[in-house]
Amino acid sequence: MKQELYDALSDNPIIMAIKDENGLRACLKRSDAMVVFVLFGEVASIAQTIERLKASGKQVMVHMDLISGLSSREEAVDFIAQYTKADGIISTRYDQIKRGRQLGLSTVYRIFVIDSKALSNLNRHIGDYADIVEILPGLMPKIIKKMKKQLGLPIIAGGLIADKEDVIQALDAGAIAISTTNENVWNM
């Protein structure tokens, strides 16, 4: 993991995940949380969204799977690296994570842990390319502990984090941070 990202998450483990323009505006008003996950947008406007966030001093990670007009191919990562100022990418696609690392971007591999098969199918080599693994839903302390031990990578807990107790449980289980679109959690 890049030192700047690690330092920002160490200073404040709340990641502001934004899913629309309202979330973007609310995020821009906050100065304490420094890492933002962009979960919306389109290819024609993503560079401007990132530019606004970077101007506010934020570290910006773009969720490749959620940007309209980007394909699931590695060339989409090339586009983000060449034509935006994003610090990194998030994806559920191993090839995109691998390409992001090759291009010097911070990488977050997102996995939905819906059953034991999802855990057993997790590519053991993901640590060769992902800086961090984000698990969803993030309300599973036992799974956070298990994945951290199994992968040897920092873990972010995301999805369904709704209150301070959820945040504390995820962090106590070993997550380095939590990501949430819930603005009430941003304000804790």
Biotite code that builds the C-alpha atoms (Angstrom):
import biotite.structure as struc

atoms = struc.array([
    struc.Atom([0.000, 0.000, 0.000], chain_id="A", res_id=1, res_name="MET", atom_name="CA", element="C"),
    struc.Atom([1.273, 3.437, -0.812], chain_id="A", res_id=2, res_name="LYS", atom_name="CA", element="C"),
    struc.Atom([2.462, 5.299, 2.266], chain_id="A", res_id=3, res_name="GLN", atom_name="CA", element="C"),
    struc.Atom([0.177, 8.297, 1.663], chain_id="A", res_id=4, res_name="GLU", atom_name="CA", element="C"),
    struc.Atom([-2.899, 6.069, 1.636], chain_id="A", res_id=5, res_name="LEU", atom_name="CA", element="C"),
    struc.Atom([-1.755, 4.175, 4.722], chain_id="A", res_id=6, res_name="TYR", atom_name="CA", element="C"),
    struc.Atom([-1.082, 7.435, 6.580], chain_id="A", res_id=7, res_name="ASP", atom_name="CA", element="C"),
    struc.Atom([-4.461, 8.892, 5.630], chain_id="A", res_id=8, res_name="ALA", atom_name="CA", element="C"),
    struc.Atom([-6.283, 5.765, 6.815], chain_id="A", res_id=9, res_name="LEU", atom_name="CA", element="C"),
    struc.Atom([-4.230, 5.680, 10.009], chain_id="A", res_id=10, res_name="SER", atom_name="CA", element="C"),
    struc.Atom([-5.197, 9.292, 10.741], chain_id="A", res_id=11, res_name="ASP", atom_name="CA", element="C"),
    struc.Atom([-8.894, 8.677, 10.017], chain_id="A", res_id=12, res_name="ASN", atom_name="CA", element="C"),
    struc.Atom([-10.228, 5.168, 9.263], chain_id="A", res_id=13, res_name="PRO", atom_name="CA", element="C"),
    struc.Atom([-13.524, 6.455, 7.849], chain_id="A", res_id=14, res_name="ILE", atom_name="CA", element="C"),
    struc.Atom([-13.611, 6.356, 4.043], chain_id="A", res_id=15, res_name="ILE", atom_name="CA", element="C"),
    struc.Atom([-16.254, 8.560, 2.472], chain_id="A", res_id=16, res_name="MET", atom_name="CA", element="C"),
    struc.Atom([-17.880, 6.526, -0.290], chain_id="A", res_id=17, res_name="ALA", atom_name="CA", element="C"),
    struc.Atom([-19.894, 8.742, -2.609], chain_id="A", res_id=18, res_name="ILE", atom_name="CA", element="C"),
    struc.Atom([-22.636, 7.442, -4.867], chain_id="A", res_id=19, res_name="LYS", atom_name="CA", element="C"),
    struc.Atom([-24.102, 10.644, -6.334], chain_id="A", res_id=20, res_name="ASP", atom_name="CA", element="C"),
    struc.Atom([-23.725, 14.421, -6.648], chain_id="A", res_id=21, res_name="GLU", atom_name="CA", element="C"),
    struc.Atom([-25.281, 15.003, -3.216], chain_id="A", res_id=22, res_name="ASN", atom_name="CA", element="C"),
    struc.Atom([-22.654, 12.756, -1.660], chain_id="A", res_id=23, res_name="GLY", atom_name="CA", element="C"),
    struc.Atom([-19.947, 14.578, -3.593], chain_id="A", res_id=24, res_name="LEU", atom_name="CA", element="C"),
    struc.Atom([-21.098, 17.964, -2.279], chain_id="A", res_id=25, res_name="ARG", atom_name="CA", element="C"),
    struc.Atom([-21.256, 16.658, 1.293], chain_id="A", res_id=26, res_name="ALA", atom_name="CA", element="C"),
    struc.Atom([-17.818, 15.098, 0.940], chain_id="A", res_id=27, res_name="CYS", atom_name="CA", element="C"),
    struc.Atom([-16.291, 18.351, -0.309], chain_id="A", res_id=28, res_name="LEU", atom_name="CA", element="C"),
    struc.Atom([-17.488, 20.100, 2.872], chain_id="A", res_id=29, res_name="LYS", atom_name="CA", element="C"),
    struc.Atom([-15.577, 17.651, 5.100], chain_id="A", res_id=30, res_name="ARG", atom_name="CA", element="C"),
    struc.Atom([-11.945, 18.234, 5.854], chain_id="A", res_id=31, res_name="SER", atom_name="CA", element="C"),
    struc.Atom([-11.115, 15.503, 8.380], chain_id="A", res_id=32, res_name="ASP", atom_name="CA", element="C"),
    struc.Atom([-11.639, 12.330, 6.322], chain_id="A", res_id=33, res_name="ALA", atom_name="CA", element="C"),
    struc.Atom([-9.087, 12.257, 3.535], chain_id="A", res_id=34, res_name="MET", atom_name="CA", element="C"),
    struc.Atom([-9.886, 9.120, 1.507], chain_id="A", res_id=35, res_name="VAL", atom_name="CA", element="C"),
    struc.Atom([-12.830, 9.008, -0.894], chain_id="A", res_id=36, res_name="VAL", atom_name="CA", element="C"),
    struc.Atom([-14.235, 6.092, -2.861], chain_id="A", res_id=37, res_name="PHE", atom_name="CA", element="C"),
    struc.Atom([-16.041, 7.335, -5.995], chain_id="A", res_id=38, res_name="VAL", atom_name="CA", element="C"),
    struc.Atom([-18.902, 4.924, -6.692], chain_id="A", res_id=39, res_name="LEU", atom_name="CA", element="C"),
    struc.Atom([-20.656, 6.812, -9.481], chain_id="A", res_id=40, res_name="PHE", atom_name="CA", element="C"),
    struc.Atom([-20.068, 8.760, -12.645], chain_id="A", res_id=41, res_name="GLY", atom_name="CA", element="C"),
    struc.Atom([-19.520, 8.340, -16.301], chain_id="A", res_id=42, res_name="GLU", atom_name="CA", element="C"),
    struc.Atom([-16.496, 8.297, -18.499], chain_id="A", res_id=43, res_name="VAL", atom_name="CA", element="C"),
    struc.Atom([-17.206, 11.825, -19.782], chain_id="A", res_id=44, res_name="ALA", atom_name="CA", element="C"),
    struc.Atom([-17.227, 13.414, -16.310], chain_id="A", res_id=45, res_name="SER", atom_name="CA", element="C"),
    struc.Atom([-15.065, 11.256, -14.035], chain_id="A", res_id=46, res_name="ILE", atom_name="CA", element="C"),
    struc.Atom([-11.941, 13.361, -14.537], chain_id="A", res_id=47, res_name="ALA", atom_name="CA", element="C"),
    struc.Atom([-13.806, 16.503, -13.381], chain_id="A", res_id=48, res_name="GLN", atom_name="CA", element="C"),
    struc.Atom([-15.220, 14.714, -10.325], chain_id="A", res_id=49, res_name="THR", atom_name="CA", element="C"),
    struc.Atom([-11.751, 13.541, -9.359], chain_id="A", res_id=50, res_name="ILE", atom_name="CA", element="C"),
    struc.Atom([-10.319, 17.011, -9.990], chain_id="A", res_id=51, res_name="GLU", atom_name="CA", element="C"),
    struc.Atom([-12.834, 18.565, -7.568], chain_id="A", res_id=52, res_name="ARG", atom_name="CA", element="C"),
    struc.Atom([-11.959, 16.032, -4.874], chain_id="A", res_id=53, res_name="LEU", atom_name="CA", element="C"),
    struc.Atom([-8.212, 16.393, -5.394], chain_id="A", res_id=54, res_name="LYS", atom_name="CA", element="C"),
    struc.Atom([-8.543, 20.198, -5.143], chain_id="A", res_id=55, res_name="ALA", atom_name="CA", element="C"),
    struc.Atom([-9.980, 19.609, -1.648], chain_id="A", res_id=56, res_name="SER", atom_name="CA", element="C"),
    struc.Atom([-6.925, 17.584, -0.689], chain_id="A", res_id=57, res_name="GLY", atom_name="CA", element="C"),
    struc.Atom([-8.599, 14.168, -0.867], chain_id="A", res_id=58, res_name="LYS", atom_name="CA", element="C"),
    struc.Atom([-7.081, 10.882, -1.930], chain_id="A", res_id=59, res_name="GLN", atom_name="CA", element="C"),
    struc.Atom([-9.386, 9.459, -4.566], chain_id="A", res_id=60, res_name="VAL", atom_name="CA", element="C"),
    struc.Atom([-10.065, 5.841, -5.438], chain_id="A", res_id=61, res_name="MET", atom_name="CA", element="C"),
    struc.Atom([-12.357, 5.151, -8.426], chain_id="A", res_id=62, res_name="VAL", atom_name="CA", element="C"),
    struc.Atom([-14.615, 2.097, -8.458], chain_id="A", res_id=63, res_name="HIS", atom_name="CA", element="C"),
    struc.Atom([-14.022, 0.869, -12.010], chain_id="A", res_id=64, res_name="MET", atom_name="CA", element="C"),
    struc.Atom([-17.120, -1.337, -12.071], chain_id="A", res_id=65, res_name="ASP", atom_name="CA", element="C"),
    struc.Atom([-19.469, 1.568, -11.343], chain_id="A", res_id=66, res_name="LEU", atom_name="CA", element="C"),
    struc.Atom([-18.333, 4.192, -13.857], chain_id="A", res_id=67, res_name="ILE", atom_name="CA", element="C"),
    struc.Atom([-20.715, 4.223, -16.812], chain_id="A", res_id=68, res_name="SER", atom_name="CA", element="C"),
    struc.Atom([-18.932, 3.897, -20.141], chain_id="A", res_id=69, res_name="GLY", atom_name="CA", element="C"),
    struc.Atom([-15.852, 2.099, -18.805], chain_id="A", res_id=70, res_name="LEU", atom_name="CA", element="C"),
    struc.Atom([-15.437, -1.479, -19.914], chain_id="A", res_id=71, res_name="SER", atom_name="CA", element="C"),
    struc.Atom([-14.305, -4.370, -17.779], chain_id="A", res_id=72, res_name="SER", atom_name="CA", element="C"),
    struc.Atom([-11.072, -4.535, -19.761], chain_id="A", res_id=73, res_name="ARG", atom_name="CA", element="C"),
    struc.Atom([-7.615, -3.492, -18.645], chain_id="A", res_id=74, res_name="GLU", atom_name="CA", element="C"),
    struc.Atom([-7.675, -0.534, -21.050], chain_id="A", res_id=75, res_name="GLU", atom_name="CA", element="C"),
    struc.Atom([-10.249, 1.116, -18.791], chain_id="A", res_id=76, res_name="ALA", atom_name="CA", element="C"),
    struc.Atom([-7.588, 1.207, -16.070], chain_id="A", res_id=77, res_name="VAL", atom_name="CA", element="C"),
    struc.Atom([-5.168, 2.747, -18.572], chain_id="A", res_id=78, res_name="ASP", atom_name="CA", element="C"),
    struc.Atom([-7.744, 5.481, -19.191], chain_id="A", res_id=79, res_name="PHE", atom_name="CA", element="C"),
    struc.Atom([-8.093, 6.274, -15.469], chain_id="A", res_id=80, res_name="ILE", atom_name="CA", element="C"),
    struc.Atom([-4.309, 6.332, -15.032], chain_id="A", res_id=81, res_name="ALA", atom_name="CA", element="C"),
    struc.Atom([-3.644, 8.528, -18.082], chain_id="A", res_id=82, res_name="GLN", atom_name="CA", element="C"),
    struc.Atom([-6.575, 10.934, -18.134], chain_id="A", res_id=83, res_name="TYR", atom_name="CA", element="C"),
    struc.Atom([-7.462, 11.472, -14.473], chain_id="A", res_id=84, res_name="THR", atom_name="CA", element="C"),
    struc.Atom([-5.609, 12.279, -11.284], chain_id="A", res_id=85, res_name="LYS", atom_name="CA", element="C"),
    struc.Atom([-7.028, 9.306, -9.371], chain_id="A", res_id=86, res_name="ALA", atom_name="CA", element="C"),
    struc.Atom([-4.770, 7.852, -6.697], chain_id="A", res_id=87, res_name="ASP", atom_name="CA", element="C"),
    struc.Atom([-6.110, 4.381, -7.242], chain_id="A", res_id=88, res_name="GLY", atom_name="CA", element="C"),
    struc.Atom([-8.850, 2.021, -8.313], chain_id="A", res_id=89, res_name="ILE", atom_name="CA", element="C"),
    struc.Atom([-11.359, -0.337, -6.756], chain_id="A", res_id=90, res_name="ILE", atom_name="CA", element="C"),
    struc.Atom([-12.631, -3.363, -8.667], chain_id="A", res_id=91, res_name="SER", atom_name="CA", element="C"),
    struc.Atom([-14.103, -6.830, -8.319], chain_id="A", res_id=92, res_name="THR", atom_name="CA", element="C"),
    struc.Atom([-12.069, -7.807, -11.380], chain_id="A", res_id=93, res_name="ARG", atom_name="CA", element="C"),
    struc.Atom([-8.663, -9.337, -10.785], chain_id="A", res_id=94, res_name="TYR", atom_name="CA", element="C"),
    struc.Atom([-7.285, -8.280, -14.196], chain_id="A", res_id=95, res_name="ASP", atom_name="CA", element="C"),
    struc.Atom([-8.106, -4.637, -13.506], chain_id="A", res_id=96, res_name="GLN", atom_name="CA", element="C"),
    struc.Atom([-6.441, -4.801, -10.090], chain_id="A", res_id=97, res_name="ILE", atom_name="CA", element="C"),
    struc.Atom([-3.361, -6.357, -11.676], chain_id="A", res_id=98, res_name="LYS", atom_name="CA", element="C"),
    struc.Atom([-3.232, -3.640, -14.345], chain_id="A", res_id=99, res_name="ARG", atom_name="CA", element="C"),
    struc.Atom([-3.704, -0.900, -11.754], chain_id="A", res_id=100, res_name="GLY", atom_name="CA", element="C"),
    struc.Atom([-0.695, -2.139, -9.812], chain_id="A", res_id=101, res_name="ARG", atom_name="CA", element="C"),
    struc.Atom([1.384, -2.293, -13.012], chain_id="A", res_id=102, res_name="GLN", atom_name="CA", element="C"),
    struc.Atom([0.509, 1.368, -13.642], chain_id="A", res_id=103, res_name="LEU", atom_name="CA", element="C"),
    struc.Atom([1.467, 2.443, -10.120], chain_id="A", res_id=104, res_name="GLY", atom_name="CA", element="C"),
    struc.Atom([-2.061, 3.034, -8.824], chain_id="A", res_id=105, res_name="LEU", atom_name="CA", element="C"),
    struc.Atom([-3.188, 2.026, -5.345], chain_id="A", res_id=106, res_name="SER", atom_name="CA", element="C"),
    struc.Atom([-5.496, -0.966, -5.684], chain_id="A", res_id=107, res_name="THR", atom_name="CA", element="C"),
    struc.Atom([-8.489, -2.150, -3.678], chain_id="A", res_id=108, res_name="VAL", atom_name="CA", element="C"),
    struc.Atom([-9.912, -5.562, -4.531], chain_id="A", res_id=109, res_name="TYR", atom_name="CA", element="C"),
    struc.Atom([-13.599, -5.640, -3.556], chain_id="A", res_id=110, res_name="ARG", atom_name="CA", element="C"),
    struc.Atom([-15.231, -8.951, -2.710], chain_id="A", res_id=111, res_name="ILE", atom_name="CA", element="C"),
    struc.Atom([-18.775, -9.747, -1.702], chain_id="A", res_id=112, res_name="PHE", atom_name="CA", element="C"),
    struc.Atom([-18.610, -12.424, 0.993], chain_id="A", res_id=113, res_name="VAL", atom_name="CA", element="C"),
    struc.Atom([-21.993, -14.068, 0.566], chain_id="A", res_id=114, res_name="ILE", atom_name="CA", element="C"),
    struc.Atom([-21.068, -17.618, 1.535], chain_id="A", res_id=115, res_name="ASP", atom_name="CA", element="C"),
    struc.Atom([-18.153, -19.933, 2.314], chain_id="A", res_id=116, res_name="SER", atom_name="CA", element="C"),
    struc.Atom([-17.598, -20.568, -1.396], chain_id="A", res_id=117, res_name="LYS", atom_name="CA", element="C"),
    struc.Atom([-16.823, -16.873, -1.954], chain_id="A", res_id=118, res_name="ALA", atom_name="CA", element="C"),
    struc.Atom([-14.140, -17.132, 0.723], chain_id="A", res_id=119, res_name="LEU", atom_name="CA", element="C"),
    struc.Atom([-12.633, -20.340, -0.632], chain_id="A", res_id=120, res_name="SER", atom_name="CA", element="C"),
    struc.Atom([-12.591, -18.990, -4.202], chain_id="A", res_id=121, res_name="ASN", atom_name="CA", element="C"),
    struc.Atom([-10.640, -15.883, -3.249], chain_id="A", res_id=122, res_name="LEU", atom_name="CA", element="C"),
    struc.Atom([-7.521, -15.888, -5.365], chain_id="A", res_id=123, res_name="ASN", atom_name="CA", element="C"),
    struc.Atom([-4.613, -16.540, -3.028], chain_id="A", res_id=124, res_name="ARG", atom_name="CA", element="C"),
    struc.Atom([-2.373, -14.462, -5.297], chain_id="A", res_id=125, res_name="HIS", atom_name="CA", element="C"),
    struc.Atom([-4.470, -11.306, -4.965], chain_id="A", res_id=126, res_name="ILE", atom_name="CA", element="C"),
    struc.Atom([-1.803, -9.976, -2.589], chain_id="A", res_id=127, res_name="GLY", atom_name="CA", element="C"),
    struc.Atom([0.577, -9.803, -5.527], chain_id="A", res_id=128, res_name="ASP", atom_name="CA", element="C"),
    struc.Atom([-1.541, -6.996, -6.976], chain_id="A", res_id=129, res_name="TYR", atom_name="CA", element="C"),
    struc.Atom([-4.033, -5.662, -4.435], chain_id="A", res_id=130, res_name="ALA", atom_name="CA", element="C"),
    struc.Atom([-2.883, -3.252, -1.765], chain_id="A", res_id=131, res_name="ASP", atom_name="CA", element="C"),
    struc.Atom([-6.085, -3.708, 0.216], chain_id="A", res_id=132, res_name="ILE", atom_name="CA", element="C"),
    struc.Atom([-9.079, -6.051, 0.163], chain_id="A", res_id=133, res_name="VAL", atom_name="CA", element="C"),
    struc.Atom([-12.507, -4.578, 0.832], chain_id="A", res_id=134, res_name="GLU", atom_name="CA", element="C"),
    struc.Atom([-15.108, -7.033, 2.065], chain_id="A", res_id=135, res_name="ILE", atom_name="CA", element="C"),
    struc.Atom([-18.825, -6.490, 1.849], chain_id="A", res_id=136, res_name="LEU", atom_name="CA", element="C"),
    struc.Atom([-20.911, -6.561, 3.889], chain_id="A", res_id=137, res_name="PRO", atom_name="CA", element="C"),
    struc.Atom([-18.626, -5.155, 6.545], chain_id="A", res_id=138, res_name="GLY", atom_name="CA", element="C"),
    struc.Atom([-20.632, -6.409, 9.509], chain_id="A", res_id=139, res_name="LEU", atom_name="CA", element="C"),
    struc.Atom([-18.722, -9.665, 9.927], chain_id="A", res_id=140, res_name="MET", atom_name="CA", element="C"),
    struc.Atom([-15.954, -9.393, 12.543], chain_id="A", res_id=141, res_name="PRO", atom_name="CA", element="C"),
    struc.Atom([-15.104, -13.114, 12.408], chain_id="A", res_id=142, res_name="LYS", atom_name="CA", element="C"),
    struc.Atom([-14.699, -12.966, 8.619], chain_id="A", res_id=143, res_name="ILE", atom_name="CA", element="C"),
    struc.Atom([-12.589, -9.791, 8.839], chain_id="A", res_id=144, res_name="ILE", atom_name="CA", element="C"),
    struc.Atom([-10.207, -11.562, 11.234], chain_id="A", res_id=145, res_name="LYS", atom_name="CA", element="C"),
    struc.Atom([-10.094, -14.694, 9.076], chain_id="A", res_id=146, res_name="LYS", atom_name="CA", element="C"),
    struc.Atom([-9.436, -12.824, 5.816], chain_id="A", res_id=147, res_name="MET", atom_name="CA", element="C"),
    struc.Atom([-6.766, -10.616, 7.351], chain_id="A", res_id=148, res_name="LYS", atom_name="CA", element="C"),
    struc.Atom([-4.938, -13.698, 8.608], chain_id="A", res_id=149, res_name="LYS", atom_name="CA", element="C"),
    struc.Atom([-5.494, -15.682, 5.390], chain_id="A", res_id=150, res_name="GLN", atom_name="CA", element="C"),
    struc.Atom([-4.456, -12.926, 2.984], chain_id="A", res_id=151, res_name="LEU", atom_name="CA", element="C"),
    struc.Atom([-1.918, -10.969, 4.999], chain_id="A", res_id=152, res_name="GLY", atom_name="CA", element="C"),
    struc.Atom([-3.336, -7.766, 3.495], chain_id="A", res_id=153, res_name="LEU", atom_name="CA", element="C"),
    struc.Atom([-5.053, -4.747, 5.045], chain_id="A", res_id=154, res_name="PRO", atom_name="CA", element="C"),
    struc.Atom([-8.833, -5.126, 5.098], chain_id="A", res_id=155, res_name="ILE", atom_name="CA", element="C"),
    struc.Atom([-11.502, -2.469, 4.610], chain_id="A", res_id=156, res_name="ILE", atom_name="CA", element="C"),
    struc.Atom([-15.013, -3.270, 5.846], chain_id="A", res_id=157, res_name="ALA", atom_name="CA", element="C"),
    struc.Atom([-17.726, -1.802, 3.639], chain_id="A", res_id=158, res_name="GLY", atom_name="CA", element="C"),
    struc.Atom([-21.455, -2.073, 3.197], chain_id="A", res_id=159, res_name="GLY", atom_name="CA", element="C"),
    struc.Atom([-24.189, -1.800, 5.798], chain_id="A", res_id=160, res_name="LEU", atom_name="CA", element="C"),
    struc.Atom([-21.991, 0.120, 8.268], chain_id="A", res_id=161, res_name="ILE", atom_name="CA", element="C"),
    struc.Atom([-24.637, 2.204, 10.011], chain_id="A", res_id=162, res_name="ALA", atom_name="CA", element="C"),
    struc.Atom([-23.405, 3.336, 13.409], chain_id="A", res_id=163, res_name="ASP", atom_name="CA", element="C"),
    struc.Atom([-20.476, 3.745, 15.774], chain_id="A", res_id=164, res_name="LYS", atom_name="CA", element="C"),
    struc.Atom([-20.827, 0.201, 17.093], chain_id="A", res_id=165, res_name="GLU", atom_name="CA", element="C"),
    struc.Atom([-20.430, -1.190, 13.551], chain_id="A", res_id=166, res_name="ASP", atom_name="CA", element="C"),
    struc.Atom([-17.296, 0.914, 13.030], chain_id="A", res_id=167, res_name="VAL", atom_name="CA", element="C"),
    struc.Atom([-15.754, -0.133, 16.338], chain_id="A", res_id=168, res_name="ILE", atom_name="CA", element="C"),
    struc.Atom([-16.476, -3.835, 15.747], chain_id="A", res_id=169, res_name="GLN", atom_name="CA", element="C"),
    struc.Atom([-14.918, -3.753, 12.275], chain_id="A", res_id=170, res_name="ALA", atom_name="CA", element="C"),
    struc.Atom([-11.814, -1.912, 13.486], chain_id="A", res_id=171, res_name="LEU", atom_name="CA", element="C"),
    struc.Atom([-11.482, -4.157, 16.567], chain_id="A", res_id=172, res_name="ASP", atom_name="CA", element="C"),
    struc.Atom([-11.646, -7.193, 14.266], chain_id="A", res_id=173, res_name="ALA", atom_name="CA", element="C"),
    struc.Atom([-8.620, -5.902, 12.376], chain_id="A", res_id=174, res_name="GLY", atom_name="CA", element="C"),
    struc.Atom([-9.995, -3.759, 9.549], chain_id="A", res_id=175, res_name="ALA", atom_name="CA", element="C"),
    struc.Atom([-7.707, -0.845, 8.720], chain_id="A", res_id=176, res_name="ILE", atom_name="CA", element="C"),
    struc.Atom([-10.725, 1.276, 7.768], chain_id="A", res_id=177, res_name="ALA", atom_name="CA", element="C"),
    struc.Atom([-14.401, 1.211, 6.906], chain_id="A", res_id=178, res_name="ILE", atom_name="CA", element="C"),
    struc.Atom([-16.066, 2.626, 3.807], chain_id="A", res_id=179, res_name="SER", atom_name="CA", element="C"),
    struc.Atom([-19.585, 3.971, 3.874], chain_id="A", res_id=180, res_name="THR", atom_name="CA", element="C"),
    struc.Atom([-21.977, 6.174, 1.959], chain_id="A", res_id=181, res_name="THR", atom_name="CA", element="C"),
    struc.Atom([-23.757, 6.917, 5.250], chain_id="A", res_id=182, res_name="ASN", atom_name="CA", element="C"),
    struc.Atom([-23.038, 10.577, 5.980], chain_id="A", res_id=183, res_name="GLU", atom_name="CA", element="C"),
    struc.Atom([-24.006, 10.102, 9.639], chain_id="A", res_id=184, res_name="ASN", atom_name="CA", element="C"),
    struc.Atom([-21.060, 7.738, 9.987], chain_id="A", res_id=185, res_name="VAL", atom_name="CA", element="C"),
    struc.Atom([-18.775, 10.263, 8.260], chain_id="A", res_id=186, res_name="TRP", atom_name="CA", element="C"),
    struc.Atom([-19.668, 12.721, 11.014], chain_id="A", res_id=187, res_name="ASN", atom_name="CA", element="C"),
    struc.Atom([-18.767, 10.519, 13.987], chain_id="A", res_id=188, res_name="MET", atom_name="CA", element="C"),
])
